[in-house]
């Protein structure tokens, strides 16, 4: 695995998720879900989670929950 390549890809994906979340401004919805089983610490180690998942998901969670105080679900059923 080339960690720099993975981080580059994750930054692209994070940017696309941010655009999607921004597009929801003013929309009425109950839940915004982020994640998947592959991000669960039962599937990957906590170190990999901390290096490759949390840095990209945490800002998106803060982007959604802080302004709107909405419900945010992280699905990680690994």
N, C-alpha and C positions, 0 to 999 in steps of 0.2 A: 504494500500500500504506500502511496505517495501522499503523506499528510498535507502538503501544500496544495496539491491538486484537489484533494477532498475539501479543504477549507475554501478554495476558490469556488468549487461547485456549490457548497453550502451557502456561500455569500450570494450567489446568483439566485438560489431557491428562496433564501430569506427575503431578497428584494422583491421577488414575485409575490410572496405571501404578504408582504407589507402593502404592495399595491392593491391586492385583493381586500385586505382589511380596511384600507383607506376608502375603497369603493363602497363600503358598507355604511359610511357615515350617513346618518339620517334614516337608515333602514330599521325596521322593527323586526328584531329577532330575539329569541330567548337564549340561545346557546351558540357559542363559537367553539368548535373542537379543533384541537391541534395535536398532532402526534400519531403514533401508530405502534404496533407491537415491536417493531424493530428498534424502537428507541427505549424500550423497557430495560431496566437494569437486571431483569431476569434473563435477557437475551444478550446484552452487551455488558461489559464491566463498568463499574461506576467511574473509573478513570476515563474510559472512552466516552461515556455519557457526558462527563464534565468537560471534556475537550472538544467533542464534536456535536453535541446536541444542545446542552444548556446555553452556550454563548449565542446561539442563533435563535433559540426559542424564547429565551427570557425577554429580550427587547420587544418581541412581538406580543408577548403576554402583557407586558407593561403598557404597550401602545393601546391595547384594547381595554384592559381593566381599569387603568388609572383615569382616563377621561370619562368613561361611561359608567364605571363601577358595575359593569355587566358580569354575567356569569361566564366563566371560561373553563372549559374542560380539556384536560390533557388525557388522551386515551393512550395508555401504554399497557395493554393487556397481554404481555409476552408470556 
